Amino acid sequence: MTVSIVVVSHSEKIADGAVELAAQMAPDVMILPAGGTDDGRIGTSLEKVLAALEQAGGQDSGQEGGQAGGAGVAANGTVVITDLGSAVMTAESALEFLENPAGVLLADAPLVEGLVAAAVAAQGGADVQAVRKAAEAAGGPAHPTESAASGAVGPVTSAAPDSAGDFELVNQAGMHARPAAKVAGGLASLDAEVSINGVDGASMTGLMTLGAGKGTVLHVEAWGPDAERAVEYVGGLVEAGFGEP
């Protein structure tokens, strides 16, 4: 069983659409929408969020009318991804009603990019902390070499990489959304900082800004305990064409 994901949006259509998109890349992950109000208006619903969290984690909210016989948070946990500020407040309020909220983590991430990256990480078997990290990394800066004064974060280092490699894209579409999500999601679960052609390898958005088409050579550099695994992971995906033609 993988980590589950709950999407909280002010719009039911946005939540449903984002879940539909992510499910295409992570068919084995439970991804649940909690969008809009109970009567179909724009807004958030505590009841909808609670219901999704209960279904995702198999637990009782403790509220009258909540699911009976909750077994506590599922061992693999749940990551919650929201759109706007008040959605965060609704999600936080919902956690207060759960019997055991410890395995439910809120991710500070962009809704679509964060959800896709989190779903891919969960599909790959990452734990709940790594899934949240993958979601949050999707909102990172496109270029990790930006100055610290700009608030940028990423694998900025002057030290020689612990591992490196060059891999030519062989799939027809190159580094589009699905490959970028696979790379970012997998790297986010590793203990390594990775740069791919100068951008943060754990940032789905950053990878997509490369505009790397078929035939582009990706130069991968990695630092940290899992550096070699990170380079091998990227190389394996690229050489397999990300499972695409």
Summary of the structure (lengths in Angstrom):
residues: 245
radius of gyration: 18.6
end to end distance: 29.3
largest distance: 59.0
contacts: 914
relative contact order: 0.13
helix: 41%
strand: 16%
